[in-house]
Amino acid sequence: MTNRDALLESALASLQDKGYADTRARDVASGAGVSLGAIGYHFGSTQELLDAALAEGVRRWLDPLVGLLSRPGAPFPLEQLGPALDGFLETLDGNRPLVIAYFEALLRAERSPPLRTALAADFHALRTALTSGIEQILAQRPQSLSPDPQAAASLVMATFDGLIIQWLLDPQRLLSGPQIAETLQRAATLTPARPAMASGL
């Protein structure tokens, strides 16, 4: 492992253990077994190192989900949406430090263009994978009842974020994957997309 990689891993471990505000450069360097100056050499500053570690943590959490949705020829029937949501919720308990780092990264992104760019790329990969799966679903439905796949993917991603917040604050009242999926399916079926109204009326 290179010194740069060691710093990244140490920073990520510290972020998971202490959070962004309480992570100190000296502790990260010590955990990586390198000098304090190595942070500036490899990343420019402690802030840039921590931002890179946040981006890496989010990527590690999202990559398995993106990979599952992106498998060539992977089936994505509508009835699998509930179990898929349950599977997503099950990843939260084992990744709580990364989930918290995810929200810290969202806050940091406003003041860190490189972090914002990295997170946007992760979200784009997830949206692309979801869009592909949704297109497979909609191919079996009448065109008149089919929403825009990218818009539907964005709605699912918003649902994921909402579920994460509920899981963090009040997990006992969180609905099951099948319950959430049934509600989304009913909304999609009962409210078909409407054509845009002409302007100038």
N, CA and C of each residue as an Amber inpcrd file, in Angstrom:
protein
   603
   0.8410000  -1.1970000   0.0000000   0.0000000   0.0000000   0.0000000
   0.8770000   1.2480000   0.0000000   0.5890000   2.1870000  -0.8810000
   1.3640000   3.4210000  -0.9520000   1.0190000   4.3210000   0.2350000
   1.8770000   5.3220000   0.4660000   1.6000000   6.2760000   1.5430000
   0.2830000   7.0210000   1.3080000   0.0100000   7.3170000   0.0500000
  -1.2390000   8.0180000  -0.2670000  -2.4460000   7.1510000   0.0990000
  -2.3900000   5.8840000  -0.2850000  -3.4850000   4.9740000   0.0340000
  -3.6320000   4.7900000   1.5460000  -2.4870000   4.7120000   2.2310000
  -2.5220000   4.5500000   3.6890000  -3.1840000   5.7570000   4.3550000
  -2.8870000   6.9490000   3.8480000  -3.5100000   8.1590000   4.3910000
  -5.0160000   8.1520000   4.1400000  -5.4020000   7.7410000   2.9580000
  -6.8220000   7.7100000   2.6200000  -7.5800000   6.7330000   3.5300000
  -6.9850000   5.5590000   3.7410000  -7.6330000   4.5640000   4.6050000
  -7.6940000   5.0420000   6.0530000  -6.6220000   5.6680000   6.5140000
  -6.5940000   6.1710000   7.8810000  -7.6200000   7.2840000   8.0680000
  -7.7150000   8.1720000   7.0810000  -8.6860000   9.2630000   7.1530000
 -10.1080000   8.7130000   7.1490000 -10.3550000   7.7250000   6.3180000
 -11.6860000   7.1400000   6.2500000 -12.0500000   6.4660000   7.5750000
 -11.0940000   5.7620000   8.1680000 -11.3360000   5.1130000   9.4590000
 -11.6280000   6.1450000  10.5410000 -10.8970000   7.2500000  10.5130000
 -11.1100000   8.2950000  11.5060000 -12.4610000   8.9780000  11.3090000
 -12.8390000   9.2000000  10.0600000 -14.1430000   9.7990000   9.7810000
 -15.2680000   8.9020000  10.2840000 -15.1180000   7.6100000  10.1010000
 -16.1410000   6.6750000  10.5540000 -16.2100000   6.6190000  12.0750000
 -15.0660000   6.7970000  12.7190000 -15.0030000   6.6930000  14.1720000
 -15.3640000   8.0000000  14.8710000 -14.8590000   9.1280000  14.3340000
 -14.9980000  10.4080000  15.0240000 -15.8570000  11.4320000  14.3020000
 -16.0350000  11.2500000  13.0040000 -16.7340000  12.2640000  12.2260000
 -15.7780000  13.3080000  11.6900000 -16.2760000  14.1440000  10.7860000
 -15.4200000  15.1200000  10.1070000 -14.8370000  16.1430000  11.0770000
 -15.6870000  16.7100000  11.9280000 -15.2610000  17.8170000  12.7820000
 -14.1760000  17.4160000  13.7730000 -14.1790000  16.1730000  14.2220000
 -13.2380000  15.7490000  15.2580000 -12.0430000  14.9610000  14.7310000
 -11.9100000  14.8490000  13.4340000 -10.7550000  14.1600000  12.8580000
  -9.5690000  15.1230000  12.7740000  -8.4380000  14.7170000  13.3020000
  -7.2460000  15.5640000  13.3510000  -6.1610000  15.0290000  12.4290000
  -5.4360000  15.9550000  11.8010000  -4.3900000  15.5850000  10.8570000
  -3.3380000  14.6880000  11.4990000  -2.9450000  15.0140000  12.7210000
  -1.9050000  14.2370000  13.3900000  -2.3430000  12.7870000  13.6120000
  -3.6170000  12.6050000  13.9690000  -4.1320000  11.2560000  14.1870000
  -4.1680000  10.4700000  12.8770000  -4.5430000  11.1460000  11.7980000
  -4.6060000  10.4720000  10.4930000  -3.2100000  10.0500000  10.0520000
  -2.2460000  10.9460000  10.1940000  -0.8740000  10.6290000   9.8050000
  -0.3230000   9.4790000  10.6480000  -0.5910000   9.5270000  11.9500000
  -0.1230000   8.4770000  12.8370000  -0.7430000   7.1270000  12.4700000
  -2.0390000   7.1320000  12.1640000  -2.7120000   5.9100000  11.7780000
  -2.1910000   5.3340000  10.4760000  -1.6940000   6.2040000   9.6120000
  -1.1540000   5.7490000   8.3270000   0.3170000   5.3670000   8.4310000
   0.9430000   5.7050000   9.5550000   2.3620000   5.4100000   9.7160000
   3.2650000   6.2840000   8.8790000   2.8360000   7.5340000   8.6550000
   3.6350000   8.4630000   7.8550000   3.7860000   9.7740000   8.6180000
   4.6170000  10.6440000   8.0850000   4.8130000  11.9370000   8.7320000
   3.6350000  12.8630000   8.4400000   3.4960000  13.8990000   9.2630000
   2.4270000  14.8640000   9.0720000   2.5490000  15.5670000   7.7190000
   3.7850000  15.7800000   7.2890000   4.0100000  16.4610000   6.0090000
   3.5300000  15.6720000   4.8100000   3.3430000  14.3640000   4.9770000
   2.9060000  13.5370000   3.8550000   1.4950000  13.9120000   3.4010000
   0.7060000  14.4670000   4.3090000  -0.6520000  14.8820000   3.9370000
  -0.6000000  15.9860000   2.8910000   0.2240000  17.0120000   3.1630000
   0.3600000  18.1030000   2.2040000   0.9720000  17.6340000   0.8900000
   1.9120000  16.7150000   0.9650000   2.5920000  16.2240000  -0.2500000
   1.6110000  15.4900000  -1.1600000   0.7690000  14.6420000  -0.5840000
  -0.1050000  13.7990000  -1.4000000  -1.4670000  14.4230000  -1.6870000
  -1.9580000  15.3050000  -0.7900000  -3.3130000  15.8160000  -0.9580000
  -3.4070000  17.3350000  -0.9740000  -2.3330000  18.0270000  -0.6000000
  -2.3650000  19.4820000  -0.5850000  -2.7300000  20.0550000   0.7680000
  -3.7140000  19.4500000   1.4220000  -4.1320000  19.9220000   2.7460000
  -4.9300000  18.8200000   3.4430000  -5.0840000  18.9640000   4.7440000
  -5.8920000  17.9970000   5.4970000  -7.3320000  18.0130000   5.0190000
  -7.8490000  19.1980000   4.7260000  -9.2250000  19.3200000   4.2600000
  -9.4360000  18.5420000   2.9660000  -8.4880000  18.6650000   2.0400000
  -8.6070000  17.9470000   0.7750000  -8.5120000  16.4340000   0.9900000
  -7.6820000  16.0060000   1.9310000  -7.5960000  14.5800000   2.2570000
  -8.9300000  14.0830000   2.8090000  -9.5120000  14.8110000   3.7390000
 -10.7680000  14.3840000   4.3350000 -11.9010000  14.3770000   3.3060000
 -11.8920000  15.3610000   2.4060000 -12.9020000  15.3740000   1.3470000
 -12.7560000  14.1550000   0.4420000 -11.5120000  13.8030000   0.1230000
 -11.2620000  12.6160000  -0.7050000 -11.7170000  11.3560000   0.0200000
 -11.4950000  11.3090000   1.3340000 -11.9120000  10.1510000   2.1230000
 -13.4400000  10.0620000   2.1830000 -14.1130000  11.1950000   2.3230000
 -15.5670000  11.1940000   2.3110000 -16.0950000  10.6560000   0.9870000
 -15.5250000  11.1330000  -0.1080000 -15.9550000  10.6710000  -1.4320000
 -15.7230000   9.1720000  -1.5830000 -14.5990000   8.6890000  -1.0790000
 -14.2900000   7.2670000  -1.1620000 -15.2780000   6.4510000  -0.3280000
 -15.6340000   6.9410000   0.8500000 -16.5910000   6.2400000   1.6860000
 -17.9490000   6.1130000   1.0230000 -18.4210000   7.1930000   0.4110000
 -19.7040000   7.1680000  -0.2920000 -19.6410000   6.1940000  -1.4660000
 -18.5250000   6.2160000  -2.2020000 -18.3850000   5.3130000  -3.3460000
 -18.4370000   3.8520000  -2.9100000 -17.7780000   3.5320000  -1.8030000
 -17.7620000   2.1440000  -1.3320000 -19.1520000   1.6830000  -0.9030000
 -19.9280000   2.5990000  -0.4080000 -21.2830000   2.2440000   0.0130000
 -22.2020000   2.0520000  -1.1940000 -22.0690000   2.9180000  -2.2010000
 -22.9730000   2.8730000  -3.3430000 -22.5670000   1.8560000  -4.4000000
 -21.2850000   1.5480000  -4.5140000 -20.8120000   0.6670000  -5.5820000
 -21.5260000  -0.6820000  -5.6440000 -21.7270000  -1.3790000  -4.5030000
 -22.4350000  -2.6620000  -4.6060000 -23.8470000  -2.5250000  -5.1700000
 -24.5460000  -1.4470000  -4.8070000 -25.8910000  -1.2190000  -5.3190000
 -25.8490000  -0.9280000  -6.8150000 -24.9060000  -0.1030000  -7.2420000
 -24.7640000   0.1980000  -8.6690000 -24.4130000  -1.0750000  -9.4340000
 -23.5030000  -1.8770000  -8.8760000 -23.1010000  -3.1150000  -9.5430000
 -24.2570000  -4.0800000  -9.6940000 -25.1080000  -4.1750000  -8.6730000
 -26.2650000  -5.0680000  -8.7300000 -27.2230000  -4.6380000  -9.8300000
 -27.4560000  -3.3520000  -9.9450000 -28.4020000  -2.8450000 -10.9340000
 -27.8290000  -2.8190000 -12.3420000 -26.4930000  -2.8660000 -12.4460000
 -25.8340000  -2.7070000 -13.7450000 -25.4130000  -4.0280000 -14.3870000
 -25.7180000  -5.1530000 -13.7370000 -25.3140000  -6.4310000 -14.3150000
 -25.9300000  -6.5920000 -15.6960000 -25.1330000  -6.9860000 -16.7140000
 -25.6770000  -7.1790000 -18.0670000 -26.7980000  -8.2110000 -18.0520000
 -27.9400000  -7.8180000 -18.5800000 -29.0600000  -8.7340000 -18.6640000
 -29.7220000  -9.0430000 -17.3470000 -29.3950000  -8.2830000 -16.3060000
 -29.9820000  -8.5590000 -14.9950000 -31.4890000  -8.2980000 -15.0390000
 -32.2950000  -9.2520000 -14.5620000 -33.7420000  -9.0300000 -14.5640000
 -34.1230000  -7.9700000 -13.5330000 -35.1030000  -7.1810000 -13.8680000
 -35.5640000  -6.1470000 -12.9380000 -37.0830000  -6.0860000 -12.9770000
 -37.7660000  -7.2330000 -12.7170000 -39.2210000  -7.2130000 -12.7350000
 -39.7720000  -6.3500000 -11.6130000 -40.9620000  -5.8440000 -11.8270000
 -41.5570000  -4.9080000 -10.8700000 -41.7110000  -5.5240000  -9.4880000
 -42.0280000  -6.8440000  -9.4420000 -42.2460000  -7.4760000  -8.1450000
 -40.9680000  -7.5760000  -7.3130000 -39.7980000  -7.2970000  -7.9130000
 -38.5490000  -7.3500000  -7.1570000 -38.2240000  -6.0290000  -6.4640000
 -39.0260000  -5.0070000  -6.7000000 -38.7260000  -3.7010000  -6.1180000
 -38.7640000  -3.7490000  -4.5960000 -39.7760000  -4.4230000  -4.0240000
 -39.8810000  -4.5220000  -2.5640000 -38.6700000  -5.2050000  -1.9470000
 -38.3190000  -6.4310000  -2.4130000 -37.1160000  -7.0870000  -1.8860000
 -35.8510000  -6.2650000  -2.1060000 -35.7860000  -5.5420000  -3.2290000
 -34.6060000  -4.7150000  -3.4880000 -34.4980000  -3.5940000  -2.4550000
 -35.6410000  -2.9880000  -2.1090000 -35.6350000  -1.9480000  -1.0850000
 -35.2680000  -2.5270000   0.2740000 -35.7780000  -3.7320000   0.5820000
 -35.3990000  -4.3940000   1.8350000 -33.8940000  -4.6460000   1.8710000
 -33.3460000  -5.0840000   0.7310000 -31.9010000  -5.3220000   0.6570000
 -31.1130000  -4.0520000   0.8860000 -31.6150000  -2.9320000   0.3340000
 -30.9610000  -1.6460000   0.5480000 -30.9910000  -1.2640000   2.0180000
 -32.1440000  -1.4390000   2.6570000 -32.2570000  -1.0980000   4.0790000
 -31.3370000  -1.9610000   4.9330000 -31.1470000  -3.2090000   4.5360000
 -30.2830000  -4.1040000   5.3010000 -28.8200000  -3.6740000   5.2350000
 -28.4350000  -2.9650000   4.1730000 -27.0490000  -2.5010000   4.0780000
 -26.7550000  -1.3800000   5.0710000 -27.7830000  -0.7210000   5.5850000
 -27.5690000   0.4450000   6.4290000 -26.9340000   0.0800000   7.7640000
 -27.4430000  -0.9800000   8.4060000 -26.9110000  -1.3520000   9.7210000
 -25.4170000  -1.6470000   9.6770000 -24.9800000  -2.3440000   8.6460000
 -23.5680000  -2.6960000   8.5420000 -22.6860000  -1.5800000   8.0410000
 -23.3040000  -0.4890000   7.6000000 -22.5330000   0.6260000   7.0380000
 -22.8780000   1.9520000   7.7120000 -23.3100000   1.8930000   8.9690000
 -23.7450000   3.1250000   9.6450000 -22.6800000   4.2280000   9.5910000
 -21.3940000   3.9260000   9.8630000 -20.4020000   5.0030000   9.7750000
 -20.3220000   5.6150000   8.3830000 -20.4630000   4.7890000   7.3330000
 -20.4200000   5.3150000   5.9750000 -21.6850000   6.1100000   5.6610000
 -22.8130000   5.6910000   6.2090000 -24.0590000   6.4250000   5.9960000
 -23.9420000   7.8270000   6.6010000 -23.4010000   7.9010000   7.8010000
 -23.2090000   9.2020000   8.4420000 -22.1930000  10.0380000   7.6630000
 -21.1390000   9.3790000   7.1810000 -20.1490000  10.0890000   6.3550000
 -20.7930000  10.6210000   5.0780000 -21.7780000   9.8910000   4.5640000
 -22.5000000  10.3190000   3.3650000 -23.1650000  11.6750000   3.5980000
 -23.8380000  11.8310000   4.7250000 -24.4970000  13.1020000   5.0090000
 -23.4730000  14.2080000   5.2840000 -22.3780000  13.8430000   5.9310000
 -21.3170000  14.8360000   6.1320000 -20.7410000  15.2750000   4.7860000
 -20.6410000  14.3390000   3.8620000 -20.1180000  14.6680000   2.5380000
 -21.0630000  15.6130000   1.8040000 -22.3630000  15.3920000   1.9430000
 -23.3210000  16.2790000   1.2830000 -23.1710000  17.7140000   1.7850000
 -22.9660000  17.8740000   3.0810000 -22.7740000  19.2100000   3.6380000
 -21.4670000  19.8270000   3.1640000 -20.4070000  19.0330000   3.1290000
 -19.0950000  19.5290000   2.7250000 -19.0670000  19.8900000   1.2420000
 -19.8770000  19.2200000   0.4260000 -19.8180000  19.3900000  -1.0270000
 -20.0890000  20.8290000  -1.4520000 -20.8700000  21.5570000  -0.6720000
 -21.1870000  22.9390000  -1.0260000 -19.9420000  23.8140000  -1.0300000
 -18.9330000  23.4580000  -0.2290000 -17.7120000  24.2640000  -0.1170000
 -16.4840000  23.5830000  -0.7150000 -16.6890000  22.4330000  -1.3460000
 -15.5700000  21.6980000  -1.9310000 -15.9350000  21.2260000  -3.3350000
 -15.5730000  21.9950000  -4.3670000 -15.9040000  21.5920000  -5.7380000
 -15.4210000  20.1900000  -6.1130000 -14.1970000  19.7660000  -5.7100000
 -13.7820000  18.4000000  -6.0580000 -14.6830000  17.3360000  -5.4310000
 -15.0780000  17.5470000  -4.1740000 -15.9760000  16.5980000  -3.5180000
 -17.3360000  16.6150000  -4.2000000 -17.8150000  17.7810000  -4.5380000
 -19.1040000  17.8990000  -5.2250000 -19.0720000  17.1440000  -6.5450000
 -17.9690000  17.2820000  -7.2820000 -17.8280000  16.5840000  -8.5620000
 -17.8090000  15.0710000  -8.3700000 -17.0890000  14.6040000  -7.3510000
 -17.0070000  13.1680000  -7.0840000 -18.3680000  12.6030000  -6.7030000
 -19.0930000  13.3010000  -5.8420000 -20.4100000  12.8290000  -5.4270000
 -21.3960000  12.8510000  -6.5930000 -21.2990000  13.8780000  -7.4250000
 -22.1810000  13.9590000  -8.5900000 -21.9450000  12.7740000  -9.5210000
 -20.6820000  12.3590000  -9.6560000 -20.3710000  11.2040000 -10.5010000
 -20.9670000   9.9250000  -9.9160000 -20.9100000   9.7770000  -8.5830000
 -21.5110000   8.6130000  -7.9340000 -23.0270000   8.5950000  -8.1530000
 -23.6470000   9.7450000  -7.9990000 -25.0940000   9.8230000  -8.1810000
 -25.4710000   9.5540000  -9.6340000 -24.6470000  10.0250000 -10.5590000
 -24.9200000   9.7790000 -11.9790000 -24.8610000   8.2880000 -12.2840000
 -23.8770000   7.5970000 -11.7170000 -23.7590000   6.1520000 -11.9390000
 -24.9780000   5.4160000 -11.3850000 -25.4260000   5.8200000 -10.2020000
 -26.6010000   5.1820000  -9.6080000 -27.8520000   5.4910000 -10.4250000
 -28.0060000   6.7420000 -10.8490000 -29.1810000   7.1170000 -11.6450000
 -29.1960000   6.3640000 -12.9730000 -28.0320000   6.2130000 -13.5960000
 -27.9440000   5.4900000 -14.8680000 -28.3430000   4.0260000 -14.6960000
 -27.8610000   3.4010000 -13.6040000 -28.2030000   2.0070000 -13.3500000
 -29.6960000   1.8430000 -13.0830000 -30.2600000   2.7470000 -12.2830000
 -31.6850000   2.6860000 -11.9940000 -32.5240000   2.9290000 -13.2510000
 -32.0950000   3.8740000 -14.0670000 -32.8200000   4.1730000 -15.3000000
 -32.8790000   2.9500000 -16.1990000 -31.7600000   2.2510000 -16.3070000
 -31.7180000   1.0410000 -17.1350000 -32.7040000  -0.0020000 -16.6260000
 -32.7300000  -0.2120000 -15.3020000 -33.6630000  -1.1800000 -14.7340000
 -35.1090000  -0.7690000 -14.9500000 -35.3930000   0.5090000 -14.7710000
 -36.7580000   1.0010000 -14.9410000 -37.1920000   0.8930000 -16.3960000
 -36.2840000   1.1080000 -17.3320000 -36.6120000   0.9540000 -18.7510000
 -37.0490000  -0.4660000 -19.0580000 -36.4120000  -1.4590000 -18.3890000
 -36.8190000  -2.8560000 -18.5770000 -38.2400000  -3.0820000 -18.0720000
 -38.5780000  -2.4390000 -16.9630000 -39.9330000  -2.5580000 -16.4180000
 -40.9430000  -1.9220000 -17.3710000 -40.6550000  -0.7010000 -17.8160000
 -41.6180000   0.0520000 -18.6140000 -41.8090000  -0.5370000 -19.9940000
 -40.8440000  -1.3040000 -20.4680000 -40.9680000  -1.9290000 -21.7910000
 -42.1370000  -2.9030000 -21.8360000 -42.5920000  -3.3620000 -20.6690000
 -43.6870000  -4.3260000 -20.6000000 -45.0260000  -3.6530000 -20.3020000
 -45.0640000  -2.3370000 -20.2910000 -46.2870000  -1.6290000 -19.9550000
 -46.7520000  -0.7740000 -21.1260000 -48.0520000  -0.4310000 -21.1890000
 -48.5250000   0.4750000 -22.2400000 -47.8030000   1.8110000 -22.1820000
 -47.4660000   2.3400000 -23.3370000 -46.7070000   3.5870000 -23.3880000
 -47.4320000   4.7210000 -22.6780000 -48.7680000   4.7050000 -22.7160000
 -49.5380000   5.7920000 -22.1120000 -49.3960000   5.8390000 -20.5960000
 -48.9810000   4.7070000 -19.9940000 -48.8380000   4.6630000 -18.5470000
 -47.3850000   4.7620000 -18.1060000 -46.4940000   5.0130000 -19.0250000
 -45.0740000   4.9660000 -18.7140000 -44.5160000   6.3460000 -18.3970000
 -43.9840000   6.5470000 -17.1880000 -43.3070000   7.8100000 -16.8620000
 -41.9340000   7.8450000 -17.5100000 -41.3150000   9.0020000 -17.4760000
 -39.9550000   9.1170000 -18.0020000 -39.0070000   8.3080000 -17.1240000
 -38.2020000   7.3930000 -17.6940000 -37.3350000   6.5310000 -16.8830000
 -36.3610000   7.2990000 -15.9920000 -35.7600000   8.3750000 -16.5190000
 -34.8130000   9.1400000 -15.7080000 -35.5160000   9.8490000 -14.5580000
 -36.7180000  10.3550000 -14.8240000 -37.4780000  11.0080000 -13.7510000
 -37.8630000   9.9810000 -12.6880000 -38.2410000   8.7870000 -13.1230000
 -38.5890000   7.7350000 -12.1710000 -37.3680000   7.3330000 -11.3460000
 -36.1980000   7.2600000 -11.9970000 -34.9690000   6.9210000 -11.2800000
 -34.6490000   7.9730000 -10.2280000 -34.8470000   9.2360000 -10.5750000
 -34.6100000  10.3120000  -9.6000000 -35.5650000  10.2020000  -8.4210000
 -36.8170000   9.7860000  -8.6860000 -37.7870000   9.6120000  -7.6110000
 -37.3450000   8.4840000  -6.6740000 -36.8590000   7.3800000  -7.2420000
 -36.3900000   6.2600000  -6.4150000 -35.2010000   6.7030000  -5.5620000
 -34.2860000   7.4840000  -6.1400000 -33.1350000   7.9640000  -5.3830000
 -33.5790000   8.8800000  -4.2420000 -34.5760000   9.7180000  -4.5100000
 -35.1140000  10.5740000  -3.4440000 -35.7450000   9.7230000  -2.3460000
 -36.3810000   8.6230000  -2.7490000 -36.9540000   7.7020000  -1.7700000
 -35.8560000   7.1010000  -0.9030000 -34.7440000   6.7020000  -1.5360000
 -33.6110000   6.1600000  -0.7900000 -33.1410000   7.1520000   0.2780000
 -32.9690000   8.4150000  -0.1190000 -32.4980000   9.4280000   0.8340000
 -33.4860000   9.5910000   1.9840000 -34.7820000   9.6120000   1.6530000
 -35.7800000   9.7340000   2.7040000 -35.7680000   8.5490000   3.6540000
 -35.5760000   7.3570000   3.1190000 -35.5040000   6.1620000   3.9500000
 -34.2980000   6.2200000   4.8880000 -33.1780000   6.7190000   4.3680000
 -31.9680000   6.8090000   5.1890000 -32.1990000   7.7300000   6.3830000
 -32.8280000   8.8870000   6.1270000 -33.0900000   9.8370000   7.2110000
 -34.0090000   9.2070000   8.2570000 -35.0640000   8.5340000   7.7970000
 -35.9770000   7.8840000   8.7440000 -35.2660000   6.7860000   9.5220000
 -34.3920000   6.0440000   8.8410000 -33.6530000   4.9730000   9.5030000
 -32.7340000   5.5250000  10.5850000 -32.0970000   6.6570000  10.3110000
 -31.2100000   7.2590000  11.2940000 -31.9660000   7.7700000  12.5180000
 -33.1320000   8.3770000  12.2970000 -33.8400000   9.0620000  13.3750000
 -34.8960000   8.2070000  14.0710000 -35.5910000   7.3640000  13.3170000
 -36.7150000   6.6270000  13.8990000 -36.8920000   5.2840000  13.1950000
 -35.9090000   4.3810000  13.3060000 -35.9410000   3.1250000  12.5440000
 -37.1250000   2.2210000  12.8970000 -37.6720000   2.3360000  14.1110000
 -38.7800000   1.4670000  14.5170000 -40.0370000   1.7060000  13.6780000
 -40.1990000   2.9170000  13.1650000 -41.4090000   3.2390000  12.3950000
 -41.1780000   3.1480000  10.8920000 -40.0280000   2.6490000  10.4770000
 -39.7180000   2.5560000   9.0540000 -40.5530000   1.4620000   8.4050000
 -41.1820000   1.7700000   7.2700000 -41.9710000   0.7810000   6.5390000
 -41.0550000  -0.2630000   5.9030000 -41.6190000  -1.4100000   5.5810000
 -40.8410000  -2.4540000   4.9190000 -40.6850000  -2.1330000   3.4380000
 -39.7390000  -2.7910000   2.7890000 -39.5330000  -2.6070000   1.3590000
 -40.7860000  -2.8680000   0.5450000 -41.4840000  -4.0060000   0.7590000
 -42.7060000  -4.2710000  -0.0040000 -43.7870000  -3.2140000   0.1970000
 -43.9240000  -2.6790000   1.4220000 -44.9130000  -1.6350000   1.6630000
 -44.5840000  -0.3820000   0.8680000 -43.3100000  -0.0070000   0.8660000
 -42.8830000   1.1870000   0.1190000 -43.0640000   0.9590000  -1.3720000
 -42.6800000  -0.2310000  -1.8440000 -42.7790000  -0.5440000  -3.2700000
 -44.2250000  -0.5130000  -3.7440000 -45.1290000  -1.0460000  -2.9360000
 -46.5460000  -1.0590000  -3.3220000 -47.0760000   0.3660000  -3.4660000
 -46.6860000   1.2320000  -2.5510000 -47.1300000   2.6230000  -2.6220000
 -46.5960000   3.3050000  -3.8680000 -45.3150000   3.0880000  -4.1810000
 -44.7240000   3.6890000  -5.3760000 -45.3790000   3.1580000  -6.6420000
 -45.6620000   1.8560000  -6.6620000 -46.2870000   1.2530000  -7.8400000
 -47.6930000   1.8000000  -8.0600000 -48.4420000   1.9430000  -6.9750000
 -49.7930000   2.4940000  -7.0920000 -49.7520000   3.9300000  -7.6210000
 -48.8150000   4.7050000  -7.1020000 -48.6940000   6.0970000  -7.5510000
 -48.3410000   6.1600000  -9.0290000 -47.4140000   5.2830000  -9.4640000
 -46.9930000   5.2830000 -10.8630000 -48.1170000   4.8250000 -11.7820000
 -48.9450000   3.8770000 -11.3270000 -50.0080000   3.3230000 -12.1630000
 -51.2150000   4.2450000 -12.2470000 -51.5510000   4.8770000 -11.1180000
 -52.7630000   5.6770000 -11.0710000 -52.5740000   7.0960000 -11.5770000
 -51.3070000   7.5090000 -11.7180000 -51.0500000   8.8900000 -12.1460000
 -50.1340000   8.8860000 -13.3630000 -50.6730000   8.5580000 -14.5540000
 -49.8490000   8.5630000 -15.7510000 -49.3770000   9.9640000 -16.0970000
 -48.2640000  10.0300000 -16.8050000 -47.7120000  11.3300000 -17.1890000
 -48.6830000  12.0840000 -18.0840000 -48.8140000  13.3820000 -17.8510000
 -49.6970000  14.2120000 -18.6580000 -48.8740000  15.0310000 -19.6360000
 -49.4030000  15.2650000 -20.8570000 -48.6620000  16.1030000 -21.7900000
 -48.5980000  17.5380000 -21.3050000 -47.5300000  18.2180000 -21.6390000
 -47.3480000  19.6050000 -21.1990000 -48.4120000  20.4860000 -21.8730000
 -48.9720000  21.4560000 -21.1230000 -49.9790000  22.3610000 -21.6700000
 -49.3200000  23.4020000 -22.5590000 -50.0140000  23.7790000 -23.5940000
 -49.4820000  24.7930000 -24.4910000 -49.4790000  26.1460000 -23.7990000
 -48.4820000  26.9430000 -24.0860000 -48.3810000  28.2710000 -23.4810000
 -49.1750000  29.2900000 -24.2880000 -49.3620000  30.4550000 -23.7360000
 -50.0160000  31.5430000 -24.4520000 -51.5240000  31.5630000 -24.3000000
 -52.0700000  30.7640000 -23.3210000 -53.5170000  30.7440000 -23.1290000
 -53.9780000  31.9840000 -22.3770000
